[in-house]
Structures are given as structure tokens and as C-alpha cells.
Amino acid sequence: FSRGYLVDCSKVYVSRQSRDTFVSRAACKIRAGEQVEQGVVRILPVDGKQCTLVHPWPSSSSSTWASGSGCVQFYTTKPSEASAKLVPSADEAGRYEVLALRDIEAHEELTLLDESLSWRGPAKIDRPQSQHQEPSLVDCSKVEARPDAWGGVGVYATEPIRKGDVVERGVVQRLPVDGNECPYVFTWSEDRSVWATGSGCSVFYNASLDGSENTSMTRNLDDDTFEIYAIRDIE
């Protein structure tokens, strides 16, 4: 594990496959055994037996389910013959790294091994390979996630960000979870009946309504994307 950033998805980009489908692809060639990305999970009150969009945590036989940071939520999951595997950290709760199980070519769609799919439902469908890199819909390069003073994970600027600038942008995955019971998801409908988890570091920002907040999120409900803007200068 890299000790600087808890979340590092710099070798991966996310593109849109259809109106409501996103796909993660390798931004460069990745050798077998190398790290593809690393991140942190949020445990969610979702039944993974009914929803294959969450990951068993920490093992394939677990009854606890989680969503990941970075781009891992948008890998194609497979019960076998995948190109990468999510490996939980043995010493730091909630952390994981994704390792390549074979050589992965640049722009190849990333597939994630999930043996639990053999008993909890069908995997996502394979999609045609792209021959070029499209602009990634996920960019969290101005921030890093690291342990905060309260024993959790917070998001910190890695460079000065001026008021009005984009801090982070990304995509979301809608999940069957009630945000009134789980604080780690975003409201994703006007009537507050739909909830979603976000890419990058977005689910680790500390929420505030006391005037100390320094960012705001623009939710694009129609295409499942978002931008986080600085509402004041951030050092």
C-alpha cells in the first residue's frame, strides 16, 4: 500500500458506456501483480444478495457489504477469469488495494474477481474494448483522503484551490439504500427517494451546515455525474 494517499486511482479512467452505465478502463499498461488502484470502503446497509453493485467485505462469504472509493465501483465484476482482484488490508480496517491478476493493456476494460457472484446473482455484462483513452469522468487529483482527527477518513486539498474552481468531479452509482438511515450516500432525486454512492473521494468529505463548509456539490441527476466546487479559497 502507498502510505501517502488512501485513495489512488491514477491508473484508471471512467467513461460512459450508455446513459446509465459507466465503465472503468486502464489508463496505461499494468503488469500482473502490480497495483491497479487502492482505496477505502464505506460499509452500507445494503443486502448484497439482492444487489450485486456492492462488494462483500472483507471476504466473499461475508454478510457485510460495502461500496468502494476511486473507480472500483465501475469495474465489471466476474465470478471467475477477471483481470484484477480486490484485496483487503490485513492491518488497516476499511482499506483495500486492487491487484492485477494478469497483464492488462492500456484502455482495456477492468474486470474484478468476485467469487460471491456465483451464489448471489449475475455479473455485469462485458462491453466492447476501447482503442483510445477518453477523458475520464472521474478526477480527484486535487484532493487526498487520509485519516482525520476523529478516527475516520477525511478529504484534504493537495494544492491551493480558488473559490469557484472545481475541487473534484465524478460519477455516481444508485443503490437501494435509505439515506435517512445511512449518512454515506447522496440524495439523488428531487423527492429524496433515490440515493447514490460517489466515485473518487466524494463520500469522505465531512458534511457541515454550520458555516464552516468550504465546498458544495452540484448534482446532475439526469446523467449521474457531479462536480464539487470550492465556495471559498482553500489552502
N, C-alpha and C positions, 0 to 999 in steps of 0.2 A: 504494500500500500504506500502511495505517496503521502507524506506527512503534511504537506502544505495545504492542499485543498481536500475537503471531504468529498466534494463533487468535482469530477473531471471527465467531461465528455468531449474533449477537444479532437478526438479521432473519429468522431461520429457526426453525421448531419441528418436532419429530418426533412423529408419532402412530403408533399401532399400527393396521395395516390388517387383519391376521389374526394367528393365533397366532405365526407365524414370519416375518411381513412387516411392515416399518416403512416409513414414507413421510415425506419432508421436504416442508414447505409454507412458503410465505412468511407471515411474521408481520405484514407490512404491505405496502402497495403499493410496488413497486420499479420505477423508470423504466428504460427502455432505456439501456444504457451505465453504469448505476450498479453498484457492487459489491454482490453478494449476500452473500458471506462471504469470508474469507481464512483460510489455514491452512498447515500443513506436512505433508509426506508422510513415510511410512515405506516404504523400499524392502523388498519382501518376495520370498522365493524361491518365487513362485507363477507358474505358466505361464498367462498371460492368454489364450492361445489356447484353453485348456480351461476357464477360469473368468472370466466377464465381470463379476465383482464387484470386480475390481481395475482400476486405471487405467494406461494406457501412460504411461511417464514418460521424457523430458519431452514426447514428441510421439506422434502417433497411429501412427507407424511404428516405434516403439521396441520393443526386445526386453526392456526393463526394466519391471517392473510395481510398482505402489505402492498403498497404501491412504491415504486422506486423513483429516485430523482434523475436528473440528467435526461437521457434519451431512452433509458431502458424500457419504459412503458410502451414504446413504439416499435420494439423488436417483434418479429414474427416468432411466436412460441411453437415449439415442436416437442413431442414426446420422445423423439429419437432423431439421430442424424442431423443435429443442429451444428452451427458453426461456432457457437460460444456457450459458456456456462456461467451462471451467477454463483459466486462462492461467498457465503457469509464470513465475516471476520470472526476469528476464534476468540479475540480478546477485547473487541470494542462493540458493544451492543448496537445493532442497527446499521452497521457499516457492511458494505459488500464490495467486491470487485467482479468484473466480468472478464473472463479469460477466454482467449481464442482456443478452440479445440482442434483447429486446423488452420492452414494458411487462408487468409481472407483477402480477396482482391479489392482494390480501390473501387468504390461505387457499388460494391456487392451488397445486396440486402442482408441485414444481420438477422440471424435466427438464433433463438435462445432455447437451450435444452430445458424442458420442464416435464419430468417423468410423471408428475401428478396428472397430466392431461390424459394419460391412459385410463384413468378412472373417474375423472371429474368433468369430462366434456371434450368437444372437438377443439383442435388448434385453429389458429388463424390460417387463412388461405395464402399460399405462396403467390408472389406477384412478379411480373417480368423484371429482369435486371436492367438497370440504367447504365448507359455507357459514359455518362459525364456527371459532374457534380453540379447540382442545382443549388442556388442559395439556400442555406439552412433556415428553416422556420424557427429554430431554437438558437438563441445567443445569450449566454450568461457570462460572457468573458469579462465584464466589468465588475463582477462580484465573486465572492468566495463564501462557501459555507464552512463554519468552524464551530467548535464548542463555545457556548456562551457562559455568562457568569451564573446562570441559573441551572446549570447541569444539562441543558438541552443543546440544540443546534440553532445558531443564528446566521444571518447573512450580512456580510460586510463588504464595503466598497474596496476595490483594489486600486482605484485611481480616483482623482477628483472628478466629480460629476456635477455639471452645472444645472441649475433649475431649468426644467423643461426638456432636458435630454432624456433619451430612453436609457433606463438602467438595465433592463432585461426584457427580452421578448420570447414568446414560446407558444406552445400548443397545449391543449387540454385533452383529457380522456374522461368522458362522462361515466359515472359509476352509480350503481344502485345503493347509495348511502344517504342517510339523513344528516345534513349539515347542522341541524339543531342538536344532534347528539354527538357529532364528531367535528372538532374545530379545524381539522386539517384539510378541508376541501373548500372549494369556492362555490358561491351561488352562481348557477349557470342558466337561469331563466328569469323572466320578469316576475313570475308569480312565486318564485323561490321554491319550486317543486323539483328542480333538477340541480344536481351537484356534480362537481368535477375535480379531478386532481390535475396539477400542472407539471410541466416539464422543468428542466433546469434546477434552479434553486428556489423556485417560486413558493413552494409550500413551507419554506423555512423562514420566511420573513416574519418578524414579530409584529402582530397586529396591535394597533393602538387607536384610540379615539379621544385621547386627552390633549391633543395638540402637539405631541412630540413626534408624530409620524413625519417621515421625510419622503415617502413615495406614495403613489396612488396607482391603481390598476385600471386600465381600460379593457373591458371585456367585449370581445367581438363575438357575440352569441351565435351569429349566423354561420361563421366559418370555424368556430372553436379555436380561435387564436387570442392572444392577449399581448399587451405592452404594459410594462411598469415604468412610470415616469417619475423623475425627481420633482418634488413640489417645492424644494428649496435647494440651495447649493449643498452638496455632500462632499465631505473631505475623505 
